[in-house]
């Protein structure tokens, strides 16, 4: 009898502790029970470590060296040189990094960068004979083209793949959250605006397009040729934001003085029809067309374009969740208490509808990585200054006997895409449990 009471008390405490936990902590507990998803997360952390500290893993510069009685940390100093805070000593400008007679030196695990060329070892197999000063400089995964180290290219490709996946889906998530929230929460009958505000915003749309893009067309084209399109677009977007702020500020002041009639905007209809039009055109076709227009290829343009194409699924899933949530009791109670729609959406509706968005983002990152690899394989949109997984596969197509150029990057693409899909599956199952 005593033990039964003790077991009941223990069960009661466990139940209370479980109820006291937040929904997200329960989701993470369920996620950890999925072994495939958990191991995928660990592999992703390892890839993130490689991408973040890639310069310390594969680099032709030493991590530490002592030359002429002075101590140097070339890998760290490279960051200061790139930012314009420092300059290289003349002694390092006269010879290659491997040609100096160091008093002491410590190289990274891979003593090559993705742009290094070892002309004595062009297209060498990992198991073939290589012309080397010592085993320390062996190309363990072989070389590509004019002696470019495949292992260093794999490290650089990891950074490119994760950057493209995360940044492009970050852009897509911001757009999808904004438009999906408007479509799902306000629908076709809850967004009421004054005709004056609507007219001023439509006028601002024309002026913003004219001032930011039409009038600055020559500057943008020159910036694209010189590789500064990103800064030019940022200036144009700043002009767009300024014009809309002026229009809405003017509408606010006039509405304070004069009472204007309000009209209902069918946001759900407008946004969903826009999504259908965008989805009707194959995404890869749009991406190829936009990349072809840019005269100077860059990985950052690819990130932005993928992000502008991948927001539709996020918006649709969020809209579907909000259409269900906005009719629940706690949302109606918040409206009855007089809370503004902005507060209800941000603090009550959106946090409870974000689950499917996270799953969509996980799958979207895998899709973005695969799309970037496809573009690199086609030689479109990615600069030739460094190696990526897709560009290594492209080199394998031109040299059928170089099996290592296909096996290693192909395996990396397969593993990375698979782990993101497994993480998405794990999140889906964890959030699906009740």
C-alpha positions as CSV (number, residue, x, y, z in Angstrom):
1,X,0.0,0.0,0.0
2,X,2.8,2.3,0.9
3,X,4.6,1.7,-2.4
4,X,1.4,2.2,-4.4
5,X,0.9,5.7,-2.8
6,X,4.5,6.5,-3.5
7,X,4.2,5.5,-7.2
8,X,1.0,7.6,-7.5
9,X,2.8,10.6,-6.1
10,X,5.7,10.1,-8.4
11,X,3.4,9.7,-11.4
12,X,1.5,12.9,-10.4
13,X,4.8,14.9,-10.1
14,X,5.9,13.6,-13.5
15,X,2.5,14.6,-15.1
16,X,2.7,18.1,-13.5
17,X,6.2,18.6,-14.7
18,X,5.2,17.5,-18.2
19,X,2.2,19.9,-18.2
20,X,4.4,22.7,-17.0
21,X,6.8,22.3,-19.9
22,X,6.5,24.6,-22.9
23,X,5.2,23.1,-26.2
24,X,8.6,23.6,-27.8
25,X,10.4,21.7,-25.1
26,X,8.0,18.8,-25.6
27,X,8.7,18.9,-29.3
28,X,12.4,18.8,-28.8
29,X,12.0,15.8,-26.4
30,X,10.1,14.0,-29.0
31,X,12.6,15.0,-31.7
32,X,15.5,13.5,-29.6
33,X,13.7,10.2,-29.6
34,X,14.1,10.0,-33.4
35,X,17.5,8.6,-33.8
36,X,17.9,9.3,-37.5
37,X,16.8,12.9,-37.0
38,X,19.1,13.3,-34.0
39,X,22.1,11.9,-35.8
40,X,21.3,14.1,-38.8
41,X,21.3,17.1,-36.5
42,X,24.7,16.1,-35.2
43,X,26.1,15.7,-38.7
44,X,24.7,19.2,-39.5
45,X,26.5,20.7,-36.5
46,X,29.7,19.1,-37.8
47,X,29.1,20.5,-41.3
48,X,28.4,23.9,-39.7
49,X,31.8,23.7,-37.8
50,X,33.6,22.9,-41.1
51,X,31.9,25.8,-42.8
52,X,32.5,28.3,-40.0
53,X,36.2,27.3,-39.4
54,X,37.0,26.3,-43.0
55,X,39.9,28.8,-43.2
56,X,41.6,27.1,-40.2
57,X,41.0,23.6,-41.7
58,X,42.1,24.2,-45.4
59,X,44.5,27.0,-46.1
60,X,47.8,27.5,-47.9
61,X,48.8,30.1,-45.2
62,X,50.2,28.7,-41.9
63,X,48.2,29.0,-38.7
64,X,51.4,30.0,-36.9
65,X,54.9,30.7,-38.1
66,X,58.1,32.3,-36.9
67,X,60.2,34.1,-39.5
68,X,63.2,36.4,-38.9
69,X,62.7,36.3,-35.2
70,X,59.0,37.5,-35.5
71,X,55.9,35.6,-34.8
72,X,53.0,35.7,-37.3
73,X,49.5,34.3,-37.5
74,X,48.8,34.5,-41.2
75,X,45.3,33.0,-41.2
76,X,44.0,35.4,-38.6
77,X,45.8,38.3,-40.3
78,X,44.1,37.6,-43.6
79,X,40.8,38.7,-42.1
80,X,42.3,42.0,-41.1
81,X,43.8,42.4,-44.6
82,X,40.5,41.7,-46.2
83,X,38.8,44.3,-44.1
84,X,41.4,46.8,-44.8
85,X,42.8,47.1,-41.3
86,X,46.2,45.7,-42.0
87,X,48.7,45.0,-44.8
88,X,51.0,42.0,-45.4
89,X,54.7,42.5,-44.6
90,X,56.9,42.7,-47.7
91,X,58.6,39.4,-46.8
92,X,55.4,37.6,-47.6
93,X,54.9,39.3,-50.9
94,X,58.1,38.1,-52.4
95,X,57.7,34.3,-52.1
96,X,55.0,31.7,-51.8
97,X,53.9,30.5,-48.4
98,X,55.6,27.2,-48.8
99,X,58.9,28.7,-50.1
100,X,59.9,30.4,-46.9
101,X,62.4,28.9,-44.5
102,X,60.5,29.1,-41.3
103,X,62.1,28.9,-37.9
104,X,58.8,27.3,-36.7
105,X,55.6,26.7,-38.6
106,X,52.2,25.1,-38.0
107,X,50.0,24.5,-41.1
108,X,46.3,23.7,-41.1
109,X,45.3,20.0,-41.5
110,X,44.9,20.7,-45.3
111,X,47.8,22.9,-46.4
112,X,45.9,24.2,-49.5
113,X,43.1,26.6,-50.1
114,X,40.4,26.1,-52.8
115,X,42.2,28.5,-55.1
116,X,45.7,27.0,-54.6
117,X,47.3,25.4,-57.7
118,X,49.9,22.6,-57.5
119,X,51.0,22.4,-61.2
120,X,53.2,19.4,-60.6
121,X,50.2,17.4,-59.5
122,X,47.4,18.0,-62.0
123,X,44.5,15.6,-62.0
124,X,46.1,13.2,-59.5
125,X,44.2,10.3,-58.0
126,X,44.0,10.1,-54.2
127,X,45.9,6.8,-54.4
128,X,48.2,7.8,-57.3
129,X,51.9,8.9,-57.1
130,X,52.3,12.6,-56.4
131,X,55.3,14.8,-56.6
132,X,55.7,16.2,-53.1
133,X,58.4,17.7,-50.8
134,X,56.9,15.7,-47.9
135,X,53.8,13.7,-47.0
136,X,52.6,16.8,-45.2
137,X,51.6,18.3,-48.5
138,X,49.9,15.2,-50.0
139,X,46.5,15.7,-51.7
140,X,44.5,13.1,-49.8
141,X,41.4,13.4,-52.0
142,X,43.3,14.0,-55.2
143,X,43.4,17.1,-57.4
144,X,41.3,18.7,-60.0
145,X,42.3,20.7,-63.1
146,X,45.6,22.5,-62.7
147,X,46.4,20.9,-59.3
148,X,43.6,22.3,-57.2
149,X,43.2,20.3,-54.0
150,X,39.8,18.4,-53.9
151,X,39.8,18.3,-50.1
152,X,40.1,22.1,-49.9
153,X,37.4,22.4,-52.5
154,X,35.1,20.2,-50.4
155,X,35.6,22.4,-47.4
156,X,34.9,25.6,-49.4
157,X,31.9,23.8,-51.0
158,X,30.5,23.1,-47.5
159,X,30.5,26.8,-46.7
160,X,28.9,27.7,-50.0
161,X,26.2,25.0,-49.7
162,X,25.2,26.0,-46.1
163,X,25.3,29.7,-46.9
164,X,23.1,29.3,-49.9
165,X,20.7,27.1,-48.0
166,X,20.4,29.2,-44.9
167,X,20.5,32.7,-46.3
168,X,18.2,32.0,-49.3
169,X,15.6,30.3,-47.0
170,X,16.0,33.2,-44.5
171,X,14.9,35.6,-47.2
172,X,12.1,33.2,-48.3
173,X,11.0,32.9,-44.6
174,X,10.7,36.6,-44.1
175,X,8.6,37.1,-47.3
176,X,6.5,34.0,-46.6
177,X,5.8,35.0,-43.0
178,X,4.7,38.5,-44.0
179,X,2.5,37.5,-46.9
180,X,1.2,34.3,-45.3
181,X,0.2,36.1,-42.1
182,X,-1.7,38.8,-44.0
183,X,-3.5,36.3,-46.2
184,X,-4.3,33.8,-43.4
185,X,-5.2,36.2,-40.5
186,X,-7.0,39.0,-42.3
187,X,-8.5,36.9,-45.2
188,X,-10.7,38.8,-47.6
189,X,-12.8,40.7,-45.2
190,X,-10.8,41.8,-42.2
191,X,-8.3,44.3,-43.7
192,X,-9.9,47.7,-43.9
193,X,-8.0,50.7,-45.1
194,X,-9.0,54.2,-46.1
195,X,-9.3,55.0,-49.8
196,X,-6.8,57.8,-49.3
197,X,-4.1,55.5,-47.8
198,X,-4.7,53.0,-50.7
199,X,-4.5,55.7,-53.3
200,X,-1.3,57.2,-51.8
201,X,0.3,53.8,-51.6
202,X,-0.5,52.9,-55.2
203,X,1.0,56.3,-56.2
204,X,4.0,55.6,-54.0
205,X,4.4,52.3,-55.8
206,X,4.8,54.0,-59.1
207,X,7.2,56.7,-57.8
208,X,9.2,54.1,-55.9
209,X,9.7,52.0,-59.1
210,X,10.6,55.1,-61.1
211,X,13.0,56.6,-58.6
212,X,14.6,53.4,-57.4
213,X,15.0,51.4,-60.6
214,X,14.0,53.4,-63.8
215,X,15.9,56.6,-63.0
216,X,18.8,54.6,-61.6
217,X,18.9,52.0,-64.4
218,X,22.3,53.2,-65.7
219,X,23.9,53.1,-62.2
220,X,22.5,49.6,-61.5
221,X,23.8,48.3,-64.9
222,X,27.3,49.8,-64.2
223,X,27.2,48.3,-60.7
224,X,26.4,44.9,-62.1
225,X,29.4,45.1,-64.5
226,X,31.7,46.1,-61.6
227,X,30.4,43.5,-59.1
228,X,28.7,46.1,-56.9
229,X,25.1,45.3,-57.7
230,X,24.4,44.3,-54.1
231,X,25.1,47.8,-52.8
232,X,23.2,49.4,-55.7
233,X,20.1,47.3,-55.0
234,X,20.4,48.2,-51.3
235,X,20.3,51.9,-52.2
236,X,17.3,51.3,-54.4
237,X,15.5,49.4,-51.7
238,X,16.2,52.3,-49.3
239,X,14.6,54.7,-51.7
240,X,11.5,52.4,-52.0
241,X,11.2,52.2,-48.2
242,X,11.6,56.0,-47.9
243,X,8.9,56.7,-50.5
244,X,6.4,54.4,-48.8
245,X,7.1,55.9,-45.4
246,X,6.4,59.3,-46.7
247,X,3.2,58.2,-48.4
248,X,1.9,56.4,-45.2
249,X,3.0,59.3,-43.0
250,X,1.1,61.7,-45.2
251,X,-2.0,59.5,-45.2
252,X,-1.9,59.3,-41.4
253,X,-1.7,63.1,-41.0
254,X,-4.6,63.7,-43.4
255,X,-6.8,61.0,-41.7
256,X,-6.2,62.8,-38.4
257,X,-7.7,66.0,-39.9
258,X,-10.3,64.6,-42.3
259,X,-12.5,61.6,-41.8
260,X,-12.2,59.3,-44.8
261,X,-14.2,56.3,-45.9
262,X,-12.6,52.9,-45.5
263,X,-12.7,50.0,-48.0
264,X,-12.1,46.3,-47.6
265,X,-9.0,44.8,-49.2
266,X,-9.2,41.1,-50.4
267,X,-5.7,40.3,-49.3
268,X,-6.2,36.5,-49.3
269,X,-7.4,36.6,-52.9
270,X,-4.6,38.9,-54.1
271,X,-1.8,37.0,-52.4
272,X,-3.0,33.6,-53.4
273,X,-3.4,34.5,-57.0
274,X,0.1,35.9,-57.0
275,X,1.4,32.6,-55.6
276,X,-0.4,30.7,-58.3
277,X,1.1,32.8,-61.0
278,X,4.6,32.4,-59.6
279,X,4.2,28.6,-59.1
280,X,2.9,28.3,-62.7
281,X,6.5,29.1,-64.0
282,X,9.2,26.5,-63.2
283,X,11.5,27.9,-60.6
284,X,14.7,26.7,-62.2
285,X,13.7,28.4,-65.5
286,X,13.2,31.7,-63.7
287,X,16.5,31.3,-61.9
288,X,18.4,30.6,-65.1
289,X,16.8,33.6,-66.8
290,X,17.6,36.0,-64.0
291,X,21.2,34.7,-63.6
292,X,21.7,35.0,-67.4
293,X,20.8,38.7,-67.2
294,X,23.6,39.4,-64.7
295,X,26.8,40.1,-66.5
296,X,29.0,39.3,-63.4
297,X,28.1,36.0,-61.6
298,X,28.1,35.9,-57.8
299,X,26.9,33.5,-55.2
300,X,25.1,36.3,-53.4
301,X,22.9,36.9,-56.4
302,X,22.0,33.2,-56.5
303,X,21.0,33.4,-52.7
304,X,18.8,36.3,-53.3
305,X,17.1,34.9,-56.3
306,X,16.4,31.5,-54.7
307,X,15.0,33.3,-51.7
308,X,12.7,35.3,-53.9
309,X,11.4,32.1,-55.5
310,X,11.0,29.8,-52.5
311,X,8.7,31.8,-50.2
312,X,5.4,30.6,-51.8
313,X,5.3,27.2,-49.9
314,X,6.0,28.9,-46.6
315,X,3.2,31.5,-47.2
316,X,0.7,28.7,-48.2
317,X,1.4,26.6,-45.1
318,X,1.2,29.6,-42.8
319,X,-2.0,30.8,-44.3
320,X,-3.6,27.4,-43.9
321,X,-2.6,27.3,-40.2
322,X,-3.9,30.8,-39.5
323,X,-7.2,30.2,-41.2
324,X,-7.7,27.5,-38.6
325,X,-6.3,29.3,-35.6
326,X,-8.1,32.7,-36.2
327,X,-11.4,31.0,-35.4
328,X,-10.3,29.4,-32.1
329,X,-11.6,30.6,-28.7
330,X,-8.5,32.3,-27.4
331,X,-8.3,34.5,-30.5
332,X,-11.9,35.4,-30.2
333,X,-11.4,36.2,-26.5
334,X,-8.4,38.5,-27.4
335,X,-10.6,40.3,-29.9
336,X,-13.4,40.7,-27.4
337,X,-10.9,42.3,-24.9
338,X,-10.1,44.9,-27.5
339,X,-6.6,43.9,-28.4
340,X,-5.4,45.3,-31.8
341,X,-5.0,42.9,-34.6
342,X,-1.2,43.4,-34.7
343,X,-0.8,42.2,-31.1
344,X,-3.1,39.3,-31.6
345,X,-1.3,38.2,-34.7
346,X,2.3,38.6,-33.4
347,X,1.8,37.3,-29.8
348,X,-1.0,34.8,-30.1
349,X,-1.7,33.5,-33.6
350,X,1.7,33.5,-35.2
351,X,3.6,31.6,-32.5
352,X,1.1,28.8,-32.6
353,X,1.2,28.5,-36.4
354,X,5.0,28.5,-36.9
355,X,5.4,24.8,-36.6
356,X,4.7,23.8,-40.2
357,X,6.9,26.7,-41.4
358,X,9.9,25.2,-39.6
359,X,9.4,21.9,-41.4
360,X,9.0,23.7,-44.7
361,X,12.2,25.6,-44.1
362,X,14.1,22.4,-43.4
363,X,13.0,20.9,-46.7
364,X,13.6,24.2,-48.4
365,X,17.2,24.4,-47.3
366,X,17.8,20.9,-48.9
367,X,16.1,22.1,-52.1
368,X,18.2,25.3,-52.2
369,X,21.5,23.4,-51.8
370,X,20.5,21.0,-54.6
371,X,19.6,24.0,-56.8
372,X,22.9,25.7,-56.2
373,X,24.7,22.5,-57.0
374,X,22.8,22.2,-60.2
375,X,23.7,25.7,-61.2
376,X,27.4,25.1,-60.3
377,X,27.3,21.9,-62.4
378,X,25.9,23.9,-65.3
379,X,28.5,26.6,-64.8
380,X,25.9,29.3,-64.3
381,X,25.6,31.9,-61.6
382,X,28.6,30.9,-59.5
383,X,32.0,32.7,-59.9
384,X,35.1,30.7,-60.9
385,X,37.2,32.0,-58.0
386,X,36.6,28.9,-55.9
387,X,35.5,25.3,-56.0
388,X,32.1,24.1,-55.0
389,X,30.5,20.7,-55.0
390,X,28.7,21.3,-58.2
391,X,31.7,22.7,-60.0
392,X,33.7,19.6,-59.0
393,X,31.0,17.5,-60.5
394,X,31.3,19.6,-63.7
395,X,35.0,18.8,-63.8
396,X,34.3,15.1,-63.5
397,X,32.1,15.3,-66.6
398,X,35.0,16.5,-68.7
399,X,37.3,13.8,-67.3
400,X,35.6,10.5,-67.0
401,X,38.6,8.7,-65.5
402,X,38.8,11.1,-62.6
403,X,36.3,9.2,-60.4
404,X,37.2,11.1,-57.3
405,X,35.8,14.3,-58.8
406,X,32.4,12.6,-58.9
407,X,32.4,10.4,-55.8
408,X,33.4,12.9,-53.1
409,X,31.2,16.0,-54.0
410,X,28.4,13.7,-55.1
411,X,28.4,12.0,-51.7
412,X,28.6,15.4,-49.9
413,X,25.5,16.7,-51.8
414,X,23.6,13.4,-51.1
415,X,24.5,13.5,-47.4
416,X,23.7,17.2,-46.9
417,X,20.3,17.0,-48.7
418,X,19.4,13.8,-46.9
419,X,20.1,15.1,-43.4
420,X,18.0,18.2,-43.9
421,X,15.2,16.0,-45.2
422,X,15.5,13.7,-42.1
423,X,15.5,16.7,-39.8
424,X,12.3,17.9,-41.5
425,X,10.8,14.4,-41.1
426,X,11.8,14.4,-37.4
427,X,10.2,17.8,-36.8
428,X,7.1,16.8,-38.6
429,X,6.7,13.7,-36.5
430,X,7.5,15.5,-33.3
431,X,5.0,18.2,-33.9
432,X,2.4,15.7,-35.1
433,X,2.2,13.9,-31.8
434,X,-0.4,14.9,-29.3
